[in-house]
């Protein structure tokens, strides 16, 4: 008998909302590109959330991207300015946890 120790990511419920928004974006905006890249990083090597990881991979295929090309694009987006406009106390806020 195979035992699986897959875990549910503590941010998965919140990330589901982000993933669903990305899926609705027909042209994949710059903001959604950086969010997709952030989610890929968050779930990379995570011991669980397999269906979520599969959806992330499917999105890459849908938009004809590899992780490497997406990361290259998002590095350029970040280099060109501040993509995240949400602020806490006047400072840029990003949730990479």
C-alpha positions, 0 to 999 in steps of 0.5 A: 500500500502506497502512503501519500503525505501530500499537504494542503498549502496554507495559502491555497484558498486565497491562491485559488482566487488568484488562479481563477482570475488568471484563467479568466484573462484571455491575453494574460496581463503583465499583472497576471503574469507576475502573479502566475510566476509567483504562484509557480515559485510558491508551489514549486517543490511543495509536497502536495497541492498536486491539482493546483500545481497541475492547473499552473502547468496547464496555464503555462501550456494555454499561454504557450509559456515555459517556466523559464520564458515566464520568469524572463518576462516577469523579470523584465516587467519587474525591472520596468517599474512597480507592478504591485500597487497594493500598499501597506503603510505607503510601502509596496506589498508582495506576498511571497510566503 
